[in-house]
Amino acid sequence: MKKKPLTDDQYIKNPNVCPSCHGHDVTGGQIKIDVQTTQEVTCDTCGATWIDVYQLKGYMELKEKEFTENDWRTEVYNGDTRLGYDEWVEHKKEMHNDMIQNAQKEHRGLRE
């Protein structure tokens, strides 16, 4: 007896199953990213084929640059630096670290 195909909701909850025969022996092809992200999938049990459609849900683990190229360009434009971007970033990091160390020293001095 042929099984009833999975609904979209059922498939989304268990995407490693063939929506036709409910078999677990499925192979995904290359993922294509365009306006819409898709992947051709084949069931190695029954031979059914289908296309998975992926939807952007958001993003995670955002890491922003502490010293941006726009900040550097502004300093160059204002004549505040003549360093290249990479050297400017290193200089900014050193200044930031020095400032933190000085603040920690002052804090320790206040506690003693």
Residue, then its C-alpha position, 0 to 999 in steps of 0.5 A: m500500500k502506497k503511503k500518503p505524501l508528507t505535508d510541508d509541516q511534517y517534512i519540515k519537522n523531519p527533513n531527512v525523510c522522503p516525503s513520498c515513501h518516508g524512507h531515510d535513504v535520501t541524497g541532497g544535491q548542490i545547494k543553489i543560492d539565488v533570490q531563493t535557496t534550493q536543493e535538489v534531493t533524491c530518495d535512493t529507496c523509491g527514486a522520488t525527487w523533489i526540491d528543498v526550499y530554504q528560508l532565511k530566518g535571521y543571523m547569529e554570532l554577529k562580530e562587528k569590527e572595533f575599528t572600521e575602515n570608515d573610521w580610518r578614512t575619516e581620520v585620514y580625511n581630517g588629517d589625524t593619521r597618515l597610517g595605512y589601515d592595518e597599521w592604524v588598527e594596530h595603533k588603535k588596539e595598542m592605545h586601547n590596551d594601554m588605556i585599559q592597563n592604566a585604568q586597572k593600575e589606577h583602580r588597584g592604587l585606589r584599593e590599596 
